Amino acid sequence: MRSFVKIFSFLTIFLSIHHIANAQQELAQQAFNIFEQYCLDCHGEFGSFTDSLIITHPELIKERAVISGNPDVSILYTRLLGDTDSGEQMPLGQEPLAAEEIAVIRRWIEVGAPDWEALPQPKRHFITTDAVLETIHSHVVSLDPFNRSYARYFTLTHLYNARTRDDNLRAYRNALSKLINSLSWGYRVVKPQPIDKEETIFYIDLRDYEWDRRNKPWSQIQRAYPYAIDFRASTYDAVCRETTCKVPFVRADWFIAAAALPPLYHEILGLPETDRELEAQLGVDVAENLQNAPGVRVWRAGFNESGVSRNNRIVERHQFRDGAYWKSYDFAANMGQQNIFEHPLDFQHDGGEIIFNLPNGLQAYYLSTASGERLDKAPVEIVSNSVGRDPVVYNGLSCMGCHTEGMKIFEDQVRLGILQIPNPPYDAAQALRLYVQKSEMDALIAEDIARYKRAIEAAGSVFGGSEPIQQLVKQFEDAIDAAHAAAEVGLEQDDFLQRIRENRALQSSSLQVLGSPKGNVKREAWTSQFGKVVTALNIGKYRKPPTQIEGEPSEKQIPPKIVSTPPRPKHVPIPLDTPFPDMVLIPAGEFQMGSSSGDFDEKPVHPVYLDAFYMDRYEVTNEQYRVFVDANPQWQKERISRRYHDGNYLRDWNGNNYPSEKATHPVVHVNWYGAMAYAAWVGKRLPTEAEWEKAARGGLVGNQYPSGSLIESSEANFNKNAGGTTPVGSYPPNDYGLYDMAGNAWEWCLDEYSTKFYANSPRTNPISGSGKNALVRSIINSFKNIKTPRVLRGGAWDKPPERVRPAYRYKHGPTDTTLATGFRCVRELTR
């Protein structure tokens, strides 16, 4: 009997302990669920306010924010009840927690604050690539057919498969929403929608962000994407077909890392090359505001130093249709005309930053030189980043990190100086109208902060604190381990490593290190080998992004000190011994000219060797041609000789004025003679047919179009999809960096048109012309006497896709003009 009592007592104690343990585990889970819902966006490991508190179990105990068993002295608990000496009531900026939620946190601390991180975590099932494709396909076909071509997707599935922490995934979801909306020209904040129960696949409609307009941002994204795979699956083909897109989804972690920085940041937003163009685009007239509307449409402040500069800084707020357009003026020194207290109106600055509201209330950023030219990054001797290891201020990412509350609060110091000088050598009344009182500027800043706060919270992100996007960019750029490498190609880790060991094509690669404990590879090394891995593992066909063009700089070069000199006028002849910033170097070499499947005059396909040459990056615009006719009156619309045109020369111009809204559109209704004369005036010439076709192909072989066997409406202006010409550069460039080589406007070539020329074309630097041995220089020197038909290339905005192929040839008389006939120029390397 005693033995039975002992056994019964032991079982009772065991069951009681087991019950208590289960109750504590359940309480820990309940506490964590509350933290997850209300606290982790700010205080999770990737939150915005981790400098003040990190809500992980070890950190809470270590920092004594939680005292096990004693909630009344636990800072975390007491701040849930109201303001304390340690800080304001939590959660900051939100409604207080419900009484029952606070009671759960209290009981959790009372029972010893058990570790929720020690609880058994549900095992994640591996989401296969086929499952991802099925999910996306099911979603896209659930949409109205009219809407499917606007559907695009972002994925975090590979991170989920690699066992990335839940708080890390949550940070990615929030960052994705913030960044997409910070790259949007839409008038409302729209969060990407998860379409799977794990929330690893997100859907967007391009129209919500006006990504179906302007510069077609998704084309820029897919061209930059280094991890694109054409999967061997019917569902993938169906998704591409329904969305009319070759790369309908990209990885969210890559997008966050790439799109937060130039060049993709600039390309998606379509930020122009100069601040003057940006201001024209936004409708901000800085000079007019400063002269006629100080204190009405523009307000200014100046101070000795800011968070990014040790020297003077002036900030200027202009009112415009979407809110505020802020412009800073930064200085490399504080003396002479760089002393803003002595020169509040006529200072000489060295560069600046622009911050302006997007239509949805979020902010976009722009760095510029003193003359207004756009920069990717600012010189550190003028402004620098005091947070983090890299002192360089990069446009986009660095600005987001600094402006997590929208606009920074500052206090003007210039107005007081103006008031204290009896007879200043400048217009004091105008200066006082501009440098307004503190209360007026404070009200404007408060208005801008409130606008940004509404927008950032609508995007699901946190107002203030540190910028999680910066942490995620760094995380993406760090070395990756076997689990993440495997997940990025859609495989489980063991399967991936086994395939590497068995695959001869990968034996010599640096990927072998992934099989060792704690082995990893650098992100750039992994990216450079990604296509090789995809091919070797037979996962699909790797879609290689465009490569850097030989002879082109890897990034925009920034002088060590930015000086206030005006930019070189773009539309005058450039001396041959200087760089050609608006041209692209086409390298010497052989290519296959013609098309075996094209029209009769495109055959036979034949090899052609060309010397290197430069080609205009863009088609010649109306504003460029206007400079030419102003300088050469004989080529003006009303004065051109009748023998050189068909009566429609510059038909859409009014005298010497082009349509005001078409300054940057390609000039059309231009005959061959006018194109030849313009080219000679700027020290260039028209391209030969061979030069034009090689440049248009962009180095790609065997494709109908530079982008492959098909061309999409997002890649070029053709088939009347835009209703007329569009500003040059509105569509993605080809792999040589040339814009509008397909569509927009036909382009004149130097050659005489001949159906038989390909049959006996020279192998080197060919050109068709009068006589057997046509020479470039002889055609140029006698162009006014030439009467034979010339060649047009590239198709136009109103032509079907087959006519915008690089190999397509068109015959036109030299006097002929049309509503879609323009040109671009080339320059030889030597003369």
Salt bridges, closest charged atoms under 4 A:
GLU36 OE2 - ARG170 NH1 3.34
ASP41 OD1 - ARG170 NE 3.56
GLU45 OE1 - ARG165 NH2 3.32
ASP72 OD1 - ARG106 NH1 2.85
GLU110 OE2 - ARG106 NE 3.16
ASP115 OD1 - HIS57 ND1 3.78
ASP166 OD1 - ARG124 NH2 2.74
ASP167 OD1 - ARG165 NE 3.05
GLU198 OE2 - HIS125 NE2 3.10
GLU198 OE2 - LYS197 NZ 2.99
GLU199 OE1 - ARG173 NE 3.82
ASP205 OD2 - ARG207 NH2 2.74
ASP208 OD1 - ARG188 NH2 3.32
GLU210 OE1 - ARG213 NH1 3.41
ASP230 OD2 - ARG543 NH2 3.30
GLU242 OE1 - ARG148 NH1 3.10
ASP253 OD2 - HIS158 NE2 3.02
ASP253 OD1 - ARG251 NE 3.25
GLU273 OE2 - ARG374 NH2 3.64
GLU273 OE1 - LYS556 NZ 3.75
ASP275 OD1 - ARG276 NH1 3.65
ASP275 OD2 - LYS327 NZ 3.21
GLU279 OE2 - LYS327 NZ 2.75
GLU288 OE1 - ARG297 NH2 2.51
GLU316 OE1 - ARG300 NH2 2.48
GLU316 OE2 - HIS318 NE2 2.79
ASP322 OD2 - ARG321 NE 3.82
ASP330 OD1 - ARG313 NE 2.52
ASP346 OD1 - HIS343 ND1 3.01
GLU353 OE1 - ARG313 NH2 3.56
GLU353 OE2 - HIS403 NE2 3.89
ASP376 OD1 - HIS266 ND1 3.48
ASP442 OD2 - LYS438 NZ 2.59
GLU447 OE2 - ARG317 NH2 3.57
GLU447 OE2 - ARG451 NH2 3.05
ASP448 OD2 - ARG317 NE 2.82
ASP448 OD1 - ARG451 NH1 2.88
GLU457 OE2 - LYS453 NZ 2.81
GLU467 OE1 - LYS178 NZ 2.24
ASP478 OD2 - LYS474 NZ 3.55
ASP481 OD1 - HIS484 ND1 2.82
GLU488 OE1 - ARG251 NH1 2.91
GLU488 OE2 - ARG523 NH2 2.98
ASP495 OD1 - ARG499 NE 3.26
GLU552 OE1 - ARG617 NH2 2.99
GLU555 OE2 - LYS377 NZ 2.99
GLU590 OE1 - ARG763 NH2 3.26
GLU602 OE2 - ARG805 NH2 2.79
ASP616 OD1 - LYS684 NZ 2.76
GLU623 OE2 - HIS571 NE2 3.96
ASP630 OD2 - ARG626 NE 2.73
GLU689 OE2 - ARG793 NH2 2.90
GLU689 OE2 - ARG809 NE 2.71
GLU691 OE2 - ARG685 NH2 2.83
GLU693 OE2 - ARG697 NH2 2.99
GLU693 OE1 - ARG793 NH2 3.11
GLU715 OE2 - LYS246 NZ 3.73
ASP735 OD1 - ARG223 NH2 3.21
GLU747 OE1 - ARG824 NE 2.78
ASP798 OD2 - LYS799 NZ 3.83
GLU828 OE2 - ARG685 NE 2.76
GLU828 OE2 - ARG777 NH2 3.38
